[in-house]
Amino acid sequence: MLKDRIKVLVGDESVLSFAKKCGIGDSLIRKYLNGGMPGLDKTVQIASACGVNLQWLATGEGPMHPGEERGVCSDDFISISRADVRLAAGGGSWNGDNLLVLDEIPFTREFLRRRLGRSNIDGLVILTADGDSMDPLIADGDLVMVDRNRDTLSDGIYAFVFAGMARVKRLRPTILGDIEVISENPIYKDELLKRSDLEDFHIIGKVVWCGHHFS
């Protein structure tokens, strides 16, 4: 959908900043992000300001950027390291920067741009979920892509370390400075990490993609 392609272009930029770049009012950009359809003139403005093909923006067809070929060749792929870390979704360990890389998993650059709003793989790593507490969102054995550059806590799915154990859960900060640890699987109780216990807490990064595993 057009709104999804605009979201890719906005990326981590604020709506106000994006609107100024495009020369369009921020209220209109918010309308488009909510499903409103821009006219041809506004679509051209957005495509021109962001340096993308008008056809791609309007229809999703063709390459995103001018000069790109539609076919796929080796240069269209970029590999992300899969580390030997299992994230407890139900124990796991984390060795910081001393990660053992098991292999490299290729993704197309177009996938990273469209789905993640990324032009590079800086900070991205793939880890493995272990357990069923995040079912059905993340199943046992699923591959999860973690952006280690996104380590500022907000409501979202994160890989983190607490008391030496690497885990993946939904985290929600509270107004008192505590952190709610929430499982997707209703058979597991939610937890509360008190502010006084957070010396043993460390965010690995935010989960930005999950590859489901089928047995």
N, C-alpha and C positions, 0 to 999 in steps of 0.2 A: 504494500500500500504506500501511497505517496507520503503519508505522515511518517512511516517508518524510515523512508529514505531521508526525509528531512531530519529525523532524530539522529541518524548516522552522521549527517553533516554538522549538526549542532555538537555532538559528542559531549565532551566535558565542559564545553564553553557555556557561559550563562546565556539565557535567552536574550537578555538585553544587549549583550555584546554581539551576539550573532545577528540580531535585528539591525544594529547599527552598521555592521559590516555589509549587510545586504541592502541597506537603505530603505528598510521597511519597518513600520511601527511594530514594537514588541507585542502589542495586543493582537495584531494579525498573525504573527509567528506562533503565538500561543494557540490561536484558533486553528492554524494549520496542523499543529502538533496534536490537537484534539480531534482531527479528522476533517476539518474544513478544507475546501478545495480552493486553492489560489487560482486566479485568472492567468492567462498566458503571459501577460506582462510581468506579473510577480514571479511566476515560475522562471522566466528568463532572467530576471534580476537575481534570484537565488542561485541559479546555475552559473551565471557569470561571476558572481561574487565568490563562489566556492570553487570555481575552476573545474566543474564537472560537465559532462555532456547533458544537454537539454533533454534528449531522448531518454537517457537513463533516468533522469530525475522525474520526468513526466510519466514514463511507462514502466520503468524497471528493465527495459530491454537494452541490449548493447553494453559496451564497456562503460564503466563509471567515469573514467577520465579520457580526455582527448588523446589520440595517439596510441591507445591500448588496442591490442588485437583481441578479437572475441575468442579465438582458439586458446587452448591451454598448452603451455610449454613449461620446461623445467624452471624458467625464471619466474613463472607465475606462482611457484610454491615457496613456502618458507617453513622451516622446521622449528618446532618447539620441544625442548628437552622434557623427557619424562623421568622424574627422579624416583629413587627407591625409597619412597615415603608412603606409608598407609595412614590415612586420616581416620581416626575412630569416629564412626557415625553410629555409635551404639552405646587395643591401645595402639597407639602410634608413637613414633619418635621423630624428633626433629634435630638435625645437626647443623642448622643455620646455613652458612655459606659452604660447608663441606658436604655437599650433596653428591651422592653416587648417581650418575646419569645412566639409566638403563638403556634408553634408545632415544631416537628423535622421531616425532610424529609430524608429518607434513600437513600443512593447511594452505589453501590458496590465499594469496594476498587479497583477492576480492572478498573472500569470506571474512577475513579480519577487518576489512574496511566496512563491509555492509553490516555484519552482525555485531562487531565489537567497536566499531569506530576507531580502529587502530591502523596505523601505517607501518608499525614496526613491532617487534616482539620483546622490546625492552621490559624486563621485570616479569615476563610470563613464564610459568612453569606448570607442568602437568603432574598431578599427584593422583593417588588411588584412594577411593573411599572404602572403608572397612566397617561393615555393620549395617543395620537396617533402621536406625533411629531417624534417618532423614527420608525414608520411603514415604511417598512415591517420588518425591522431587529428585533425590539422589539415592540410588540403590547400592547394595553391597557389590563391590567390584567395579563401580563406575569410575571413569576417568574424569577428573575435575581440573579445569584450567584456572589457575590462580594468578591474579595480577598483584605482584608483590609491591608495586608502586602505590597501590590503593590500600594504604594501611591506616587511614583515618576512619575511626569507627562511626558508623551510622547504622540505621536499621537495614540489615541485609545479611546475605549468606557469606560467612568468612571461614577461612582456614586459620587456626590459631593454636597456640601452645599454652596449656595451663598445667602447672605442676609437672612439667616434663613430658606431658602427653600431647601429641598432635591430634587435633580434632577438627571436624567441620560441622558447623551449626548455624542457625540463624541467631544473630546477636542484636540486642536492642538496648542501647544505653538508657539509663533512667536519669531523672532530674537530680537524684541524690548522688550520682557518680557511680552507682552500681551497674552491673551488666546482666541483663536477662539472657539466659542461654536456652534457646527454644528448639525442640525437636519437631519435625514434620509428622512423624509417626505418633499417633495419639496414645499408644500404649506406654510411651516414655514420658516421664514427668519432666517439666521444665525445671531449670536450675537458676539460682541467683548467685552471681559472683559479687561478693561484697567489695566495696571500694578498698577496704583495709587488706583484702587478699590479692590485690591486683599486681603486687610485686612479682608474682609468679606467672603473670599473664602477658602474652606477647602475640600480636597479630602477625600472621604470615602474609596474608593478603586477602583480597576480596575474590570470591568465586565468580567468574564471568562467563563460564561455559561448562556444560556437563555432557559427556558422551555416555549414553545409557548402555549398559551391558545386558545382553540377553543370554540366559543359560540354555 
